[in-house]
Amino acid sequence: MFLKRKIITSFTRITLSVSGMRGACKYEIICGGDEAQLSQYSVYYKNGRDECELELSARCKSAAITDLLNRCSVMSWDGFCGANPRGVRDGYMFNFEAEVNGGKVVRASGSNNYPRHYREFTDEVIQILRGD
């Protein structure tokens, strides 16, 4: 018996927050019809709360983001909670949330522990933002 892989057909919003000892950043992808708006923010703690400052932004086809989500099997990330590996004292934590397929919310988080294809996803988002 074969399990059918869950496919993402559309997305509304994707957020990824990454934090480490030296700072934090937030990535946001918002679908606007045929085009998606990608933004990268630096996150600063100021006056008792987190404040975001836009660092990079870019546009691409929404279909390219949907394809990326499927190539990276993002639906399988839902519920991932990667505990910090024993003995690892420094690194990065992440929180991921994507609203897909008309209301399904995919959530994942971890500390120095990531779902399969996480780096492929983040590398490609950064490439789009930098215009590579």
RODO-2510 file (C-alpha; in nm, 4 decimals, decimal comma):
residues 132
     n   res          X          Y          Z
     1     m     0,0000     0,0000     0,0000
     2     f     0,1351     0,3406    -0,0988
     3     l     0,0653     0,6534     0,1015
     4     k    -0,0280     0,9498    -0,1096
     5     r     0,1978     1,2474    -0,0425
     6     k     0,0049     1,5586     0,0552
     7     i     0,0503     1,8287    -0,2069
     8     i     0,0336     2,2026    -0,1498
     9     t    -0,1780     2,3696    -0,4167
    10     s    -0,1755     2,7231    -0,2766
    11     f    -0,0474     2,9341     0,0095
    12     t    -0,1544     3,2570     0,1754
    13     r     0,1299     3,3424     0,4110
    14     i     0,4538     3,1827     0,5261
    15     t     0,6627     3,3037     0,8189
    16     l     0,9963     3,1742     0,9393
    17     s     1,1684     3,3194     1,2453
    18     v     1,5291     3,2273     1,3134
    19     s     1,7155     3,3309     1,6279
    20     g     2,0585     3,2724     1,7708
    21     m     2,2925     3,4168     2,0284
    22     r     2,3860     3,7135     1,8094
    23     g     2,0517     3,8112     1,6677
    24     a     1,7306     3,7160     1,5003
    25     c     1,5664     3,7472     1,1625
    26     k     1,2247     3,6859     1,0194
    27     y     1,1268     3,5804     0,6679
    28     e     0,7794     3,6435     0,5367
    29     i     0,6242     3,5311     0,2089
    30     i     0,2811     3,6648     0,1192
    31     c     0,0828     3,5451    -0,1803
    32     g    -0,0670     3,8207    -0,3881
    33     g    -0,2347     3,6266    -0,6667
    34     d     0,0162     3,5268    -0,9335
    35     e     0,3022     3,6974    -0,7501
    36     a     0,4502     3,6474    -0,4054
    37     q     0,6191     3,9136    -0,1935
    38     l     0,9239     3,7888    -0,0003
    39     s     1,0680     3,9953     0,2844
    40     q     1,3588     3,9499     0,5231
    41     y     1,3602     4,1453     0,8483
    42     s     1,6190     4,1899     1,1208
    43     v     1,4556     4,1608     1,4604
    44     y     1,5687     4,3883     1,7428
    45     y     1,4549     4,3979     2,1017
    46     k     1,3747     4,7601     2,1794
    47     n     1,1563     4,9301     2,4398
    48     g     1,0399     4,5979     2,5824
    49     r     0,9321     4,4371     2,2557
    50     d     1,0576     4,2934     1,9290
    51     e     1,0808     4,5371     1,6404
    52     c     1,1413     4,4397     1,2791
    53     e     1,3496     4,6288     1,0250
    54     l     1,3199     4,5379     0,6566
    55     e     1,6557     4,4210     0,5161
    56     l     1,5668     4,2641     0,1785
    57     s     1,2576     4,2176    -0,0341
    58     a     1,1794     4,0607    -0,3686
    59     r     0,8940     3,9364    -0,5826
    60     c     0,8588     3,6083    -0,7659
    61     k     0,5867     3,3929    -0,9138
    62     s     0,3603     3,2371    -0,6517
    63     a     0,3857     2,9108    -0,8440
    64     a     0,7624     2,9077    -0,7782
    65     i     0,6990     2,9214    -0,4027
    66     t     0,4309     2,6521    -0,4232
    67     d     0,6768     2,4353    -0,6163
    68     l     0,9465     2,4991    -0,3536
    69     l     0,7073     2,4032    -0,0726
    70     n     0,6326     2,0736    -0,2461
    71     r     0,9940     1,9948    -0,3403
    72     c     1,0871     2,0429     0,0250
    73     s     0,7908     1,8322     0,1475
    74     v     0,6749     2,1122     0,3769
    75     m     0,3428     1,9374     0,4500
    76     s     0,5439     1,6670     0,6277
    77     w     0,6923     1,9328     0,8588
    78     d     0,3595     1,9841     1,0359
    79     g     0,4032     1,9157     1,4068
    80     f     0,7826     1,8900     1,3874
    81     c     0,9343     1,9929     1,7185
    82     g     1,3084     1,9340     1,7058
    83     a     1,4630     1,9220     2,0504
    84     n     1,8132     2,0566     2,0941
    85     p     2,0629     1,7715     2,0483
    86     r     2,2422     1,6672     2,3657
    87     g     2,5681     1,8538     2,4176
    88     v     2,4939     2,1311     2,1653
    89     r     2,5253     2,4633     2,3473
    90     d     2,5053     2,7189     2,0678
    91     g     2,3238     2,7493     1,7397
    92     y     1,9870     2,8523     1,6025
    93     m     1,6222     2,8078     1,6874
    94     f     1,3438     2,8374     1,4323
    95     n     0,9658     2,8742     1,4193
    96     f     0,7873     2,8086     1,0898
    97     e     0,4236     2,8634     1,0038
    98     a     0,2531     2,8381     0,6655
    99     e    -0,1110     2,8790     0,5771
   100     v    -0,1707     2,6542     0,2768
   101     n    -0,4516     2,4987     0,0742
   102     g    -0,7182     2,7462     0,1823
   103     g    -0,6734     2,7326     0,5578
   104     k    -0,4511     2,4411     0,6610
   105     v    -0,1761     2,5676     0,8929
   106     v     0,1589     2,3889     0,8918
   107     r     0,3715     2,4533     1,2019
   108     a     0,7235     2,3425     1,2850
   109     s     0,9896     2,4492     1,5321
   110     g     1,3242     2,3377     1,6582
   111     s     1,6529     2,4171     1,8231
   112     n     1,9548     2,3014     1,6220
   113     n     1,7262     2,0304     1,4877
   114     y     1,5416     2,0760     1,1579
   115     p     1,2915     1,8901     0,9407
   116     r     1,4111     1,7206     0,6227
   117     h     1,4783     1,9697     0,3382
   118     y     1,4742     2,2715     0,5746
   119     r     1,8101     2,3997     0,4463
   120     e     1,7035     2,3580     0,0848
   121     f     1,3968     2,5686     0,1600
   122     t     1,5856     2,8452     0,3404
   123     d     1,8713     2,8507     0,0867
   124     e     1,6288     2,9013    -0,2003
   125     v     1,4314     3,1730    -0,0195
   126     i     1,7590     3,3583     0,0460
   127     q     1,8637     3,3176    -0,3182
   128     i     1,5356     3,4720    -0,4342
   129     l     1,5748     3,7611    -0,1892
   130     r     1,9300     3,8291    -0,3076
   131     g     1,8374     3,8036    -0,6753
   132     d     2,0677     3,5073    -0,7409
***
